[in-house]
Each structure stands twice: as structure tokens, then as C-alpha cells.
């Protein structure tokens, strides 16, 4: 499974590849590392939001199943 860190590194590498040599020369390695951290945090935020949605769906399914059992 791809980790958020690996995905972030792939995104930043893709961005680097799109930049011209002169543009890349104006961005330090530290700035690219900071960009990787920002992208990783955004990915983690989205994964957490997705997990929250899945938990809510699971709760709703359990509640519906319990209601059905009580109705028998």
C-alpha cells in the first residue's frame, strides 16, 4: 500500500518534472521538502475525512440493522 509520504513525494516529483530548469533553480531543496510535507498533510487530512465518512456509514448500517432486529 502506498503511504501518504510516498504519494506526496510522487506529487512533488511530478511538479518538479513540470518545472523548467530555471524555475527549479529558484526553489531550494528545503522548499521542495516543505512542499512534500504540505502535500502529505493534505493527503492525510483527506484520508481522515474519508475514514470519518466510512465510520458514519458503518454506524448508520449498524443502527439500521438493530432497528430491523427490534422490529421482528
CORDAUR-V747575 format. One line per field, one symbol per residue. phi: phi as a letter, one per 20 degrees, with the letter a starting at -180 (. if undefined). psi: psi as a letter, one per 20 degrees, with the letter a starting at -180 (. if undefined). burial: 1 if it has 9 or more other C-alpha atoms within 8 Angstrom, else 0. A space follows every 10 residues. Layout:
phi: ???
psi: ???
burial: ???
//
This chain:
phi: .fegffffff fffffgffff gffffedfff ffffffffff ffffffffff ffffffffff ffffffffff ff
psi: ppqhgggghg ghghgghhqr ghghhiprhh hhghgggggg hgggghghgg hggggggggh ggggghhhhh i.
burial: 0001001110 1100000010 0001000000 0100111011 0011000000 0000000000 0000000000 00
//
